[in-house]
Amino acid sequence: MSKVTERMTKVGLLAILMIMIAPVISSSFVSGLVDFDGPRTIDPGYDVAFTYTIDTFKNYRFTVDISFNETVDPSYTLNVIFTTRAEWDEMLAGTKTLQNMSLYKVNTTVYHAVPLQYDVVVEDWGDWTFIFLNLNAAEFLTQIRLARQHVLWWLWIVIPIVVIVGLVAYGVIENVTKYERARMDIEKAMKKLTSRGEGERKRAAYWLISNGTKEELPALSQMLDEAKPMIRENAAFVLGGISKRVGDKSYANSLLKKYESEEDEAVKEAIVSALCDVASASSIEIFEKYILSDHNENLRFRIAEALEEIASRKAVPVLVKVIEGDNTDTLKIASKRALEVIAKKEGTTVESLMKQS
């Protein structure tokens, strides 16, 4: 399976999964939830009030619908309060009254002839309680419906649609443009090295490293004089990659000169990386500076590999410092391997080289 086919398959499966799970996830937000819906007999008195407590809901709109049973005395009323549980407990303890409650969202009366429909939004997280309080002479039957829905419920329709449309659009664009993007040649790749888009520059760079020839090396060397650091950095990266693949080390001195005149640190590191590709003994002094510093581990490891390829006795002191220093095991192993190659070339042992350093 090609990478494009594999990517398209993943996008398609993800879109199908979103279509399947979106209604399940968003149902409570879109349609809302009914917490209580039915008849309720409420006895007179505070202690027997019908209460319903909610916890940790934010930005929910609660809708309360109340109507009396037709057999209830027309003079009866029902108090509906929405307050914190703590305040209601103070009410029950007698330390507060309905008149001096400080934290409440609703404190209203339902009359027999006018059924109540009331909406209240909870802005903050917290513990809130609905109280249905009968202060009449006898119990009575009332119909109560308490439902809730998030005030931003519509987002749970829009978000899945946007995600699904985005995935489908991505798939279509990927399929339509894949052939055009795949048609890369030397001229186009060299031109894209100076593109504003980082993605285009990187694709062109990797394509050139795999497909470029010696003919592109002079132009890449000239790019090291470009005004924009990102172009110089990319040019050094490609120059080193092509040089290594085709076995051309003729640009080692040119890279060394560019390194001395370069001021941008990222470009200097790219040039050092290119020097690792051409593996020139004249770079050992620069390699020592970087391999013994706190630069990125990948570059230091590449320097150790380059020193192994150069196999010069000049590199022995540097490699010994790495092995004896506070470095990672990976870097030490690479340095020791380089020492072994040098020792074999010199007809001696690693221990002897280390003592002589």
N, C-alpha and C positions, 0 to 999 in steps of 0.2 A: 504494500500500500504506500503510495507516494505521500510526501509531507502535506501537500495541498489537500489530497483526499482525506487524509487523517484529520486535518484541521477542520475541514468542512463537516466531517462526520461528528466531531466533537461539538461544533456549533449547532448542528441540527439536533443532536441529542439534548443539548442544554436548552434549546428553544422549546422542544417537546416537554422537557421536564418542567420548565417555567409555566407552560400552558396548563400542565396537570396540577401543579401544586399551588399556583397563584390563587385559584378560587378557594382552596382550603385555608390558606393563610389569611386571606383578606375577608373571608365571609363574616367574621365577627365585627369587622370594621365597616364593611359596606352595608350589610343588612341589619347590624346591631344585635344586641342580646336582650332577651326578656328575663329579668331577674325574678319577677313575681307577677302572676296574672291569675286572679281568681277571687272568689268571694272570701271575705274574712269577717268573722264575728269578733267585735272589739268590746271588751268589758270596760265599764267606767273606771277611771283612776289612772294615776301616773305609772304605778308599778305594773300594770297589765297592758300598757300601751303596746301596740304592734310596732316593733323596731326592725330595721334592716340596715346592717352596717356594711360599708364598702371599704376596702383597703387599697392604698397605693395606686389609685387611678388618677391620671392627669389628663386634662383637656378632654374629658368625657362630658357629653351632654346627656343628662338624665331627664327622661320624660315621665311625669306622673299623671295618670288618669284615674279619677275617682268619681264614683257615682253611688248613690244610696239604693238599697233594695226598696221596692215599692211599698213594702209593709212597714217601713220605718216611719216613725212619727215625723210629720213635715217640719216640726219645730227643731228637730235635732240638727246639731252641727258637728263637724269634725275638725280638730286642729291638726295641721300638717306642719311639721318642723323638720328642718334639715340642718343639723349642727354637728359639732365634734362629739365623739363619744365621751370625752372628759367632761364637757359642759353638761351633757345629759346626766352623767353620773352625779355631778354637783346638784342638778335639779332634783334627782331622786334622794340625795342626802339632805336636801332642804337648805343648802347654802346659796342657792340661786333660784330665781323665779323666771317666768317667761318674759317678764318686763326688763330684767337686767342681764339677760344673756348677751355676751359680747361677740361671740363667734357663731353666726348662723347665716345660712344662705337663704332659707325660706322660713317664714313664720306666718302662715296664712290660715284662713278658715274656709271650710267647704260647707256650702249651704245645700239644703235638700233640693231646692228647685234649680240650682245652677251647678251642674257637674264640673269638677275641676280638671283642667288640663294645663299643666305647668311644666316649663322647661327650665332647667338650671344646669350651668356649666361649672365643673370642678376644675379650676385653673392649676391647682397645686397638688402635689402628692400629699397624702395624709389619711387619717382615719375619720370618715364621715358617716353619720347615721341619719336615716329617715325615721321619723317618729310619727305615728298615726295615733292621735290622742283623743279619747272619748271622755268629755267632761259632762256628759248628760246623765240623766237619772238611771238609765238602764242600758244594757248591752244592745247593740244593733248590728245588722248585717250590711256590709258595704263591699262594693266591687273595686278592687285595687289592681292597677297595672303599672309596674315599674320597669322601664326599659332604658337601655343606655346605648350610645353610639359615639365614637370618637368624632370630634369636630372636624378633623382632617380625613374623614373616611374616604373621600374621593381620591386621595393619594394612592390608596390600595387598589384602585382601578387604573390610575394613570401610570404608576410605576411599572407594573407588569407589562402593560401595553408598550411603554417606551422601551423596556428591556427587550421584549420579544421583537418589536420593530427594528431595534438597533441590531440585534443578532441576525435577523433576516437580511437587513441592509448590508451588514458586514459580509455575510455570506455571498450576497449577490456581487458586491464590489470586488471581493476577493476572487470570485470566479471569473468576472469580466476582465479584470486587470492582470490576472496571473500570467497570461501569455505575453503581454506587453512587458511586464517586469522581468520575465524570463529571457526576453530577447536582448541580452547584453553583448556588447562587443567592445573591443579595445578603445575605440574612439569615444563611445558613449561612457564607458567606465572612467576614462581619464577626465572627461568633462564633468562627470558627477562627483569627482573627488573635490571639486570646488563648490559643490551645491550648498545651499543654505540649510537644507534638511540633514540633520545628523544621521537619520536612518539611511538616506540615499548615499551619503558619503561612506558609511560603514559597509553597505552592500557592495558598492563599487570597489572599496579597498579589498575586501575578502575575495571578490571575483578576480581582481587583478593579481593578487597573491597566488591564486590557483591557476590563472590562465595567462598572466603577463609574460613578456619576453624581455631579452636584453635590450631590445629597441626602445623600450619605455623608460629605461633607467636614466638616460640623460635628461629627459623631461621631468622626471620625478626629482632628480637632483636640483634642477632649476626651481622647482616648487618650494624647495627649502628656503628660498629668498622671498616668498610671498609675504604680503603685509599681515595677513590674518594668521594667528597662531594655530587655529584649528586646521588650516590647510597644510601648514608646515608639519604639524604633528602627524597628520594622515599620510603625507608624502614620505616621511621618515619610516613610518610603519610599513608602507607598501614597498619602499625601496629595499628595506631589509628583507622582507618576505620573498620578493622576487629574486634578490641576490642569492639568498640561501637555496632556493629551489633550483636555480639554474647554475649554481656553483660559481658565481662571479663575485670576486672579492676586490675588484678594482676601485670600488667607491669608498673603501675604508678611510683613506686619507681625506677625501672630500667630506665625509661624515665627521671626522675629527675636527676639521677646520670649522664646520658649521656648529659643532658643539661649543667650541671656544668663543664664537661670536654670538651664540644664542643667549637670550635673556629670560625667555619664558621657561619656567621650571618643567611644565608638562611636556613641552617640546624637547627639552634637554633629555628627559627620561625616554621619550620616543626615539631619540637619536642613539642613546645608550642601548636601547633594545635592538635597534638596527645594527649597531656595532657587534652585538652578540650574534646576530645572524651572519655577519661577514667574518667573525672570529679572527680578528687581526691582533698580532702580538703588540702592535703599537698602541692598543687600547687598554693594556693592562693597568696603567696608572689610573685611568678613569674608572676602570672596573673596581680597583681597590677602594676608591672613594665611595662607591655605591654599595658594594657588598659588605662593607664594614659600617654602614650607616643604618638609619632607621627607615630606609625606603621600603617600598612594598615588597613583600616576601617573594612574589612571583618573579620580579625583576632580578632579585638577588639570586634566586635559584637558576635563572637563565644565564646569569653571569658565571656561576659555577660550572654550568654545562659548557659555556663558551671557553672557559679556561681549560676544561678537559680537552676540548677540540684543539685549542692552540698548543697545549702540552709544552709550554715553555718553562724553563727552570726559573725564570724571573717571577713566575706566579706562585712559587713555593711559599715565600714568606706570607703572602696574602692568604693562601689556603690554610696555612698553619694557624694564623690568627683566628680564622673562622672556626676551625675545629676546636681550638682551645678557648674560644670566647663563649659568651652566653647567647647561643643561637639555637634554632630549632633542630631537631634530629634530622629532619629532611635535608636542611641546608648542609649540616655537617656530613651526612652520608654522601651528598653530591660532591662536596669538597674533597672528601677522602678518596672518592672514585677518581677525581681529577689528579690527585697526588699519585695514585696507583699507576695511571697512564703515564705521567711524567717519569716516575721511578722506572717503569719498564723501558721507556725511551732512553733514559740515562744509564740503564744497566745497573741499577742499585735498588735499594729497598725504601719503602715509605718511612720507616723508622730512621734510616740514615739521612734521608732528605730533611726530616723534621729536626734532627739534631743539628744539622749543618745550617739550618735557617736561623 
